[in-house]
């Protein structure tokens, strides 16, 4: 899986904030994603959604 640096940094920060390993967070996202969406895309959407909710 390949993520751009800003998404990777945000993904790692979210895992730290949630106090879970990044592998566990990735597994949760993987289990919830749509079949036709790649894992990297699902993580990007997750990160974007996470920060949008925090900005509200």
BAFI-3210 file (N, C-alpha, C; in Angstrom, 3 decimals, decimal comma, padded with zeros to 6 digits):
// residues 56
n [1|2|3|4|5|6|7|8|9|10|11|12|13|14|15|16|17|18|19|20|21|22|23|24|25|26|27|28|29|30|31|32|33|34|35|36|37|38|39|40|41|42|43|44|45|46|47|48|49|50|51|52|53|54|55|56]
n.u [000,851|000,502|000,845|000,611|002,911|001,660|-000,839|000,010|001,349|-000,791|-002,440|-000,866|-000,799|-003,504|-003,844|-002,128|-003,453|-005,769|-004,714|-003,986|-002,364|-001,035|-001,465|-003,724|-005,644|-005,630|-006,618|-009,232|-010,285|-009,992|-011,791|-014,187|-014,390|-015,655|-016,056|-015,108|-013,278|-009,918|-007,517|-005,695|-007,040|-009,336|-008,205|-007,310|-009,794|-010,841|-009,007|-009,426|-012,149|-012,003|-010,551|-012,253|-014,504|-013,429|-013,026|-015,465]
n.v [-001,167|002,203|005,476|008,998|011,279|013,302|012,077|009,659|010,577|011,794|009,558|007,945|009,670|009,715|007,043|007,067|008,955|007,526|005,525|002,999|000,398|001,108|-000,951|-002,218|-000,199|000,065|-002,462|-002,283|-000,281|-001,574|-003,724|-002,357|-001,145|-000,559|-003,092|-002,483|-000,485|000,444|-000,287|001,795|004,022|003,931|004,480|007,094|008,431|007,910|009,339|011,968|012,303|012,032|014,330|016,314|015,973|016,759|019,413|020,501]
n.w [000,000|-000,771|000,324|000,059|001,577|003,349|003,910|005,044|007,344|008,715|009,066|010,773|012,972|013,728|014,537|016,745|018,334|018,863|020,260|019,222|017,355|014,052|012,251|013,254|013,007|010,229|009,565|010,567|008,899|006,469|006,789|006,781|004,329|000,972|-001,500|-004,065|-003,635|-003,183|-000,585|000,073|-000,966|000,623|003,111|002,687|002,393|004,928|006,562|005,614|006,278|009,060|009,833|008,837|010,452|012,861|012,400|012,409]
ca.u [000,000|001,284|000,144|001,406|003,430|000,694|-001,843|000,669|001,573|-002,096|-002,885|-000,092|-001,246|-004,826|-003,626|-001,569|-004,529|-006,706|-003,916|-004,001|-001,328|-001,517|-001,958|-005,095|-006,484|-005,736|-007,503|-010,607|-010,668|-010,089|-013,017|-015,351|-014,381|-016,414|-015,277|-014,465|-012,335|-008,634|-007,239|-005,082|-008,122|-010,196|-007,488|-007,360|-011,148|-010,932|-008,236|-010,148|-013,370|-011,570|-010,214|-013,440|-015,336|-012,759|-013,116|-016,861]
ca.v [000,000|003,423|006,716|010,216|011,624|013,949|011,106|008,713|011,272|011,948|008,216|007,569|010,528|009,236|005,805|007,458|009,599|006,473|004,590|001,679|000,260|001,453|-002,169|-002,442|000,809|-000,324|-003,630|-001,797|000,411|-002,612|-004,483|-001,499|-000,519|-001,155|-004,078|-001,899|000,557|-000,037|000,055|003,126|005,003|003,899|005,183|008,535|008,900|007,863|010,468|013,190|012,341|012,237|015,745|017,131|015,894|017,557|020,829|020,940]
ca.w [000,000|-000,876|000,636|000,003|002,910|004,258|004,357|005,930|008,608|009,372|009,445|011,958|014,072|014,151|015,291|018,039|019,101|019,262|021,049|018,619|016,324|012,717|011,600|013,727|012,365|008,818|009,492|010,765|007,667|005,444|007,010|006,542|002,999|-000,112|-002,237|-005,244|-003,227|-002,702|000,811|000,149|-001,179|001,813|004,179|002,367|002,722|006,388|007,091|005,264|007,088|010,445|010,028|008,583|011,645|013,895|012,051|012,520]
c.u [000,898|000,391|001,114|001,791|002,412|-000,382|-001,228|000,878|000,270|-002,620|-002,168|-000,541|-002,603|-004,674|-003,056|-002,634|-005,523|-006,033|-004,049|-002,894|-001,892|-002,036|-003,399|-006,056|-006,686|-006,684|-008,967|-011,124|-010,880|-011,400|-014,265|-015,446|-015,256|-015,501|-014,514|-013,480|-011,042|-008,392|-006,631|-006,136|-009,027|-009,521|-007,494|-008,720|-011,334|-010,235|-008,963|-011,392|-013,043|-011,307|-011,391|-014,359|-014,749|-012,859|-014,523|-017,164]
c.v [001,232|004,631|007,873|010,606|012,311|012,979|010,108|009,337|011,410|010,603|007,748|008,382|010,082|007,965|006,123|008,096|008,580|005,400|003,151|001,599|000,587|000,223|-002,469|-001,443|000,473|-001,511|-003,225|-001,104|-000,593|-003,383|-003,682|-000,971|-001,277|-002,061|-003,444|-000,776|-000,086|000,420|001,449|004,221|005,073|004,630|006,684|009,121|008,932|009,065|011,784|013,359|012,639|013,719|016,674|017,126|016,734|019,049|021,383|021,586]
c.w [000,000|-000,596|000,489|001,446|003,824|004,766|005,325|007,314|009,391|009,864|010,714|013,164|014,605|014,987|016,678|018,924|019,637|020,127|020,559|017,572|014,938|011,978|012,003|013,091|010,894|008,654|009,669|009,503|006,551|005,570|006,649|005,116|002,005|-000,927|-003,395|-004,914|-002,745|-001,275|000,933|-000,035|000,039|002,978|003,918|002,744|004,233|007,013|006,824|006,135|008,549|010,716|009,753|009,804|012,785|013,649|012,222|013,845]
res [x|x|x|x|x|x|x|x|x|x|x|x|x|x|x|x|x|x|x|x|x|x|x|x|x|x|x|x|x|x|x|x|x|x|x|x|x|x|x|x|x|x|x|x|x|x|x|x|x|x|x|x|x|x|x|x]
***
